[in-house]
Amino acid sequence: MILPDEAATKRVGEILARAIQPGTTIALIGDLGAGKTTLVTGLVGALGGTASSPTFSLVNEYPTRRFVVWHIDLYRLEREAELVELGLDDMIENRLGICVIEWADKFDVLPADHLRLELVHEGDTRRLTATGTGPRGELLASTLEGELLGSES
């Protein structure tokens, strides 16, 4: 799916906000500047919260009208042991909020049921690939694909 601009990237987060349930994990994959934080801003904003870039903090916690969103950035981590110190397992296992993990492909930390969103620069646009594993992840991927492809026609 092609995302022509930043507004379209935010819209992905807004679509997810309507469908997402507590206990969901979203893996965000993509180079620096690919739009991962922009997507999170759209998601958290649509849930009634305010997001910021996690560049200097590894975890940001955003309270929203529906539940808490943990925005985790693994970019600066070097060892898997640091994930324990971060409390990542506890956040993933918590069924009262959702986890959005940037650079999630850096370590093997994802639960069996998750949504993987890969953002790739293509000139002035971005290509989004959504892959769901498990029932919750698959449902979110198909919802996202249906809404985005439906809006292109």
N, C-alpha and C positions, 0 to 999 in steps of 0.2 A: 504494500500500500504506500503510495506516495503522499508525503506531507509537504505541501508547497511552502509553508511559512511557519513562523513561531505560533501564530494563532491556531493553526491546525494541530500543532503539537500539543498545545494546551487543551484543545478540544478532546484529544485522546484521553487525557486525564479526567475531563468532565464526563465523558461517556462511561469510563470505568467507575466513577463515583456513583452513578445511578445504579450500577449492577453489582458492585462489590459488597461482600459480606465480611463481618469480623472473622478473624482467623485466616485471612488470605495473605499469601506472600507473593509479591511481584518482584521479579528479577529484571533489572535494567542493565542492558549491555550496550556499549557504544563508546567510541573515542571521546576525548575531551571536546566539549562544545557540540556534541551530537544532539543535545536536547533532552537529556535525562532529567535534569533539574527543572526545566520548563514543563515537562510532562507532570512532574510531581506538584509543581505550583498549580497547574490546572486541576489536578485531583484533589488536593487539599483545599483549594479555594472553593470548589464545587461542594465540598463537604462542610463548608462554613468556617474553615481555619485559614491561617496564613503560613505559608512556607517560605523558607530561605535556603540558600545553598549550604550544604553540609561541609564545604571545603575545609573549614578550620575546626569543626567539631565532627567527630566520627558518627555521632547519633544526634538527630534532632527529633524531639517529641512534639507533635502537633495535636493538641486537643481540638476536636471538631464537634459539630452538633450530634453526630452519630456515634463516633468512637475515636480512639486515639490512633494516630498514624505515626509509626516509627520510620524515619527516613535515615537510612544507614548508608554510609559511604566507605567502601572497603579499599579505595584507591591507595591510601598511604600505608595500609597494613602490609607487613612482610611475612609474618608467620601465622599459621593456623591457630597457634596457642593464644594469640592476641584476641581471637574471636571469643574465647572463654572469658577473658577479662572484660570484654565488651558486653557480655551477657546476651549474645546473639541468639543462642538456643532458647533462652527464656522469652525473648521477644517473639521469636517464630512460633513457639509453642503456646503463647498467650492467645486465647480465643476471643479476647475482648477488643482487640485492635487489629490493625493490619501492618505488615512490614513491607517497605519498599526498599530494595537493596540495590544501590548503584555499584557497578563493577562486580556483580554477583558471580561472574564466571572466573574470578580470581581464585576462589576456593570452592571446594565441594561441600556447600553448606545448605543447599536448598532442600526443602521438604519434598516428598514425592508428589504432592499436589501443589502446583504453583503456576503462575503465568510468567512466561519469559517474553520480554519485549526487547527487540534488538533494533537500535537506531543507527543508520549508516548515512553519512553525508554523500550526496550525489549532486555536485554542483551547488546550486542555490537551494536545493530541496533536500529532504531526508526520506529515506526508505524505511518503513516500519515493518518488521516481521513479528507477528504475535504467535506464540506457540504455547498451548496449554498442555500440562501434564496432570492427570488426575481429573476427577469430575468438575471441581471448582475452576481449575485452570482452563480446562477445555471449554466450559461454558463462557467464561470471560473472553477467551480468544474468539469464539464464534460470535458473541455479542458485539465485540469490537469490530470484527471484520464486517459483519452485517450492517452496522451503523455507518462505518466509514465508506464501504463500497456503495451502500444505498444513497449516500449523500453525493457521490460522484455522478450519479445519473441524472 
